[in-house]
Amino acid sequence: MSQATSPVVEMTGITIEFPGVKALDGVDFRLFPGEVHALMGENGAGKSTLIKVLTGVYQAGAGRIVVDGVERTFSGTDEAQEAGISTVYQEVNLVGNLSVAENVMLGHEPRTGPFISWRAMRRAAREYLARLHVDVDPGAELSSLSVAVQQLCAIARATVVDAKVLILDEPTSSLQKNEVDELFAVVRELKERGVAILFVSHFLDQVYEISDRMTVLRNGRLVGEYLTPELPRLELVSKMIGRAEGELGSIEARAHRVAESAHDGTPRVRAVGLGKHGRVEPFDLELFPGQIVGLVGLLGSGRTEAARLIYGADRPDSGELELDGKRVRLPHPNAALRHDVAFSSEDRKREGIIGDLTVRENIALAVQTVRGVWRRVPKKEIDEIVDRFMEALNIHPRNPAMLLKNLSGGNQQKVLLARWLATSPKVLVLDEPTRGIDVGAKAEVQRLVIELADRGMSVLFISSEFEEVLRVSERVRIVRDRVVADELVNGPELTSQVLVERIAQTPEKGAVA
């Protein structure tokens, strides 16, 4: 790590508010030349917002930014780039149908008068790529190259502007181990040249391998800044997750759901070697009728990716899936629904609710999908379904003609559950079903999940709140760095602290889940 005593970037008291939400609350952050600094925190912690303030996408409501000793206010990304701050995002921000040279030199093309000098552009691109030890034809179409090489091309483009600060936002999310090694070799070389690198990743192994220092955010606030070798994994995970705020009410479910008796017979769901390249390693999983299995892990660990394979939202490239003992292929979510498998996404806003439709229309969507476009569900039947589930789930206001976007977050979540329950599924996959809803609504959702299992439904339950998982689940699977690993039986000895320890545990080399 660089011994520089003055930070190249110093952010002090950064505060930014959106309607109803304080995204950052007095956050301090500093970045030194020649270091890799990891920005850590769970979803909603404020990492992306802090980066967007630094790069001029957002303007902070309070606080100051100092770059190279000069106080700056960036009104756009161009100004940040001119100050030497470049960003490489998780989704490679390049143009696939252009050449490598065109992508690397985009916006900085050598010109002769008003005309681009294509030969000079290819020569310059080759030089920038050579600095990163990337040997590709500058004339090749970018889309013909691997994702790893595309990432390196994006970094090469960032260095064209003589970056003092390079922000790498989840750069390894789509890379394999050997590709990560290549990227990290480049990162170390840039670090040796004095470039300050801000690194964002949910993979703890990679954070500890590449970073010198880390800053931890939680709920828009600074938890602290630490030297990486001095912060044990377990302590890092504890700082990221923190304690759950408030109580979810008196749910005596945990003792009810502990798995003291084994399930006999055929599993309702059986996955064998199910996996998807770059998303989640092949895993095995069994889910019996009336059973709730929890999936826990840090955001980006692969827990959602595993669930999406079971529901058919993504296609696996290895393994097989059985439902009630029969091998099935689920090429898309409609197929899953027809096999009585329902899935409630963690992204309620983007993949769940349709705010400009009514409550009634939102609840009826899945039922109509199962029936097909040529078999319209009669109005009387829809009305009966909507009335039944609005009452059963205590959805307020009790007005099915109301636009869904006008309901509270908790009631929107219950409308989503009603949508899937209306299809009478045998398997229900719930990804963060209580995120962003109030304490009372959380308790209601938890009670409902337990009741559904009591009636024989199989539930796969994903949540970032470990106490919640322990309240409802019989068994818990740990998901770590794209690997669905340990299976733990719920009981008095299984605590949130144990789950934190298992998530923070360093996987054994060559271990296979």
N, C-alpha and C positions, 0 to 999 in steps of 0.2 A: 504494500500500500504506500502511496505517496506520503512523504513527510511534510508536505505543504502545510503551513500554519493558517493560511487564509482560505476560506471557502470560495469557490468560484461562483456558487449560488448560495444565497442566504435568504430564506423566507421567514418572516416574523409576524406572528399574530394574524395569520391568514384566516379570514372569516368570509363565508359566502352563504347566502340564504336563497332558497327557492320557495315558491308559495307553500307555506305550511311546513317547511323542512329547513333546518340549519345543517347544510351539507358539511361545512367545515366550521369549527368553533375555536378560533385562536390558535391555529396550528403553526408550530415552528418547524423548519426543515433546513438542513444545510448539506451541501455537497462539495467535496474537496477534489482538486485535480488529481488524476492518477489513482482513483479508487473506484471500486464497484460497490454501490450503495443500494441495498435491497429495500424496497418500500413494501411493507407487509401489512396485512389486515384482511378481514373477511369481506364478503360482499356488503356494500353499503358503508364500509369504514371510511371512505373518502379518498381512496388512492387515485382513482381516475379524475376526480374533481380537482385534487391538488395538482396533478399533471396538467390538466387543462388550464388552470390558473397560470402555471409557470410558462405554458406555451402560447398564451394569449387567446385561447378559445373562450375562457370566462374571465371577467374582471372581478376581482375580489371586492367585497363591500368594505373590508377593513384589512389593515396589514400592509407590509411593504416587501418588495422584492429587490434584492441587490445582486447584480451580476458583475463580476470582476471589479467590485468596489464601487460600482455606480448604481444608484437607485433607478430602477426601470419600471415603466408601466407599459405592458404590451397590449395593443389594441387588436392584434391579430397574429396568426402564426407566422406571417412573413416577417414581422418585426422581431419575433423571437428567433427565427432562423438567422436574420441579419446579426443578431447578438451572439450567434454561435450555438444555439440550442436546436438540436434536431431530434426527431422522434421516429422510431420504427414501431409500428403498431402490430398487434396480434394478427390481424388480417392484413397480409402483405398489401400495402397501398401502392400497387404498381399496375401497369397496363399490359395485360398478357399478350395482346396481339401486336405489340410493338417489340422492337429488338431490344436486346440487353443494353446496347449502347444508348438507345433512345431513352430507356428507363433510367439508367444511371445518370445521364446528363440532362434529364428533363428540367427545363427552366434555366439551364446554364449551357446551352448548345453553343459551340464555337461558331462564329459567323464571319463571312466575308461580305461586308456590306450588309444588305438585308437578307442574304441567303445563308442557310446552314451549310457549314463545311462538313460534309458527311465523313470524309476521310479523317479530318482532325477530330471529329466527335468519337469515331471508333478508336482512334489512337489514345485519346484522353481517357475514355472509358476503360480501355485495356490497362492503362497505368493505375487508375484508381482500384480496379479489381486486383491487379498484381500486388498492391500493397496489402491486400487481405488474403493473398495466396490463393486467389480464385482464378483458375485457368479455364475460361470458357470463351467461345467465339462471340465477340461483341455484336456480330451480325445475326446471331441466332435469335429466333423468336422466344421471348421470355417464357411463354406458356409451355414450351417444350422441355423446360428444365425442372428439376426436382424442387419441392417446396423449400428445402434447405438452401439450395443455391439461390433461389429467389429471395430468401431472407438476407443472404449475404449481399446480393445486388442492392437490396434496400439499404443496407448499412453502407455500402459503397456510395450510394447516392447521398446519404447523410454526410459523408466525409467530404463531398465535393464542396460544401459550403464551409470547410475548415471548422468543423464542429469542436467546440470546447466542452459541450455537454451532449451526451448521446443517451436518449431515453429509449429503453427496450421494454416494451409493454407486452408481456407474455410471448416472447419470441420463440419459445420452445414448445408451444402447445401442440403443434402439428409435426414435431420432429421425432425421429427415432434416436436411440442412444448414440450411435456413431455420428449422426448429424449434429446432435447436441455437442459432442466432443469437438467437432470442427468449428462450430459457432463459438464455443468457449475459448478455443485457441485464438480466434480473431479478437474476442473481447479482451483477453489478456494482453495481446499485442497493442491494442488501442490504449489500454490502461498504462502500459509501459511508456507510451508516447505522451502521457499526461492528460489524456481525455478523461473527463469525469463521466462515469456511466451510472445511470439510474436504472435499476433492474427490477422488474415486477414479475413475479412468478408465484404460482401456488404449489410448486414442487419443492418441498423442503430440502430434499437431497441436493438439488441444483443450487438453491439459495446458499446452503452451507458450503458447497464446493466452490462457488465463484465469488461470493460477496465478502467484502472486508468489514462493512458496517451495515447496520439496518435501522430503519425507523419503523415503529409499529403504530398504526392508527386503529382506533376502535370507535365506532359511532360518531365519526366526524371529529374526534378529539385525539390529541397526541398522547400516546401511552408512554413513549420514551424513545431515545436513541441509544443504540448499543453497539459495541464491537462484536462482530459475529462470533469469534472464538470464545467470547466471555458469556454468551447467552445460550444455555443448554436448550435443546429442542423442546423438552417438556415445558420449560418456562416460557419459551416463545409461543407455543400453542396456547398456553394458559392466558398469556397477555393478549393474544389475538381474539380469543373467544370471550374472556371475562366471565363474570357471573350473570346469570339470567336476572333481569330486573323484574321485581314484583313476583307475586305468586299467581299461579294459574287456577287457583281455587282448589277446593277439597275434592280431588279425584282419587278415590281409593281403588285405582285401576291396576296399579303395579302388582300388588299381591295377587290380583285376579288373573293377570296375564303371565305370571312366571311359568316357565316350562318345566313343571315337575313330572309331567307324564309325557311319554314319547308319542308321536303321531304314528299310527299304523296305516297300512294300505298304500295306495298310489298317491303320489304327490299331485296336487292340483297343477303346479308349475314345476317343471324340471328343466334347467338349463345345463348343458354339458359342453364345456369348452367354448362357450359363446363369447365372441369378442369382435372388435373392429379395429383395424390397423390405425394407429395414431390416436385412438379414442380411449379404449379400455382393453387391457390384456384379457385373454381367454379366461373365463371363470365358470365355476359350477355353482348352482344354487337350487335349492328345493324349497317349495312353499306349499304347505298342506292346507286342506279346507279348515276354515276357522282359525287360521294362524296369522299372526302379525309378525313380520320380520322387519327389523329396522336396518337401514343403511346409514352409516355415519362416516364422515370424513370432511376434510376441509373443502371449501369451494374449489372446483377444478380438479378434484382428486379422481374423478371418474364415476362418482355415484349416479349422477343424472344420466351419463352416457350408458351405464349398465341398464338403468330403468328403460331408456329409450329403445334398447335392443329387444327387451322383453315385450314392449308394446308395439314394435314394428315401426316406430317413428324413424329409426335408422336401420339400415340393413346390415346384418353381421357379415363378416367375411371368413368366419370360422365358427365351428360348433353347430349345435342343433338345439331346438326347443321342443319340449313336449308339454301338451296340455291334457290332463287326465289320462296320461299314459300313451297318448297318440302324438306322433311326430307331426309338427305343423310348420308351415312357412307363413310368416306375417310380413309380406312385402310392403305394407302400408297400414296406417292406423285403422282404416275402414275394415281391413281384414281382421285386425285385432278385435274390433267391436263385434264383428260377426262371430268371433270365437269367445265372446263374453269376457273380454279383457278391456278395461277402461283405464285411462291415464289422465291425471290432473297435473298440468305442467307447473313448474315453479314460477314461470314468467306469466303471471296472471294477466298482465296488461297486453302483452304481445301475442301470446299463444292461447289465451283462455277467453276472457270476456270480449264481447263485441258491444262496446259501450253505447253505440247508436241504435242498437236493437232493444226491444223491451225485455223485461224479465221473462215473460212468457216465451218469447221467441228464443231467448238464450237457452232456456231449459229444454225446449222442444228440439233443438238442433240435432243432438245425437240420436234421439229416437227416430227422427226422419231419415237420418243418414243410414241407420241400420235397415230401415224398411226399403230404402231406395227411392230414386227420384220418381218412379212410375207408380209407387204405392203411397199415396198421400195419407198421412195420419189424420183421421177425422177430427174435426174441431172439438167435438164433445169429449173424445178420448184425451186430446191434449189438455183441455180444461181440467179434466179429472186428475191427470198427472201433475199439472202445475199446482193445483189446489192442494193435492196430497203432500207434495214435497215442500211447498211453502209453509204448510202447517207443521210437518214433521221436523223441518230444520229451523223453524222459528225465524223465517225470513221477514225482515221489516224494512220499509212499510209493506203491509200485506196488499200490495197493489201490483198485479202482474202486468198492467199496461204501462208501468213506469219505465223510463229508460234506465238501463242497467248502470250507466255511468253516473247516475245521480244517487246511487246507493253507497253506503259506507263500504270500506274495504272488506270488513268482516262479512257483510251481507253479500257482497259480490262473490267472495269465496264460497259461501254457502250455496249461491246460485250455481256456481260451477260444479259443486258436489252433487247438487240436484240433477244437473244435466246428465252426469255419468250414472248416477243411481237410477235414473229413469229408464236406463237400458237394461236393468236387472243383471249387472255383471256378476260373474263368479270370482273374478280377480280384479282388484282395484289397486292401481299404482298411484301413490300420492307423493308428489315431489314438493316439499316445503308447503304443506297445505295450510299452515297457520302463519306464514310470513306476512308481516305488515298488518296484522289485524289485532284488535284490542284483546285484553286479558279475558274478558267474559266470552268473546267469540272463540278464542283458542280453547277454552274449557269445553264449550259446546261441541266443537269439532272433534276433540279428543274423545268425549263421551260417545259421539256418533260412531267413530271408528271402532271403538270397543264393542258397541252394540252390533255393528255389522259383522264383526268377527264372531260374536256369539251366535249369530244366525247362520254361520257357515261360510261367510265370505273370506277369501284369502286376500291379505293386504300387505303390500310392500310399502313401507313407510320411511320417507327420507326427510330428515330435519337437521338443521344446524344447532338446534337446542337439544342438548344431550339429555337433560332431565325429561323433556317431552318424549323422546324416544324410549327412555327407560320406563316411563309411565304406561306406555301402551304396548310395547313389543314383548314377545316371548323370547325371541332370539335377536341378536344384533350382529351384523356383519360390518367389519372395518374395511373402509376403502382408502387406500393410500397410494398416491402417485400412480394412478391408473390400474391398480391391482386390487381386486376384491379379495381381501385376505381373511383374517381370523373370523371365526364364528364363535360368539360368546352366548352362553345361556343366561338369561336374565334371572336375577335373584338378589337377595339382600347384599351379597358381596360385590355385586356389579354396580359401580358408582360412576358418576361423571368423570371423576379423577382417573379411574381405570381406563375409561374410553380415551381420555386425553393422552394417557401414557401409551396406549396401543397405537394411536394415530401418530404420535411423535417418535415411535420406535423406529430405529434404523433397520430397514429390511436386510435380511441376510443375503449375501452375494449368491446369485444363482438360485435363490429360493423361488419356488413356483407355488402360487396360490391354488 
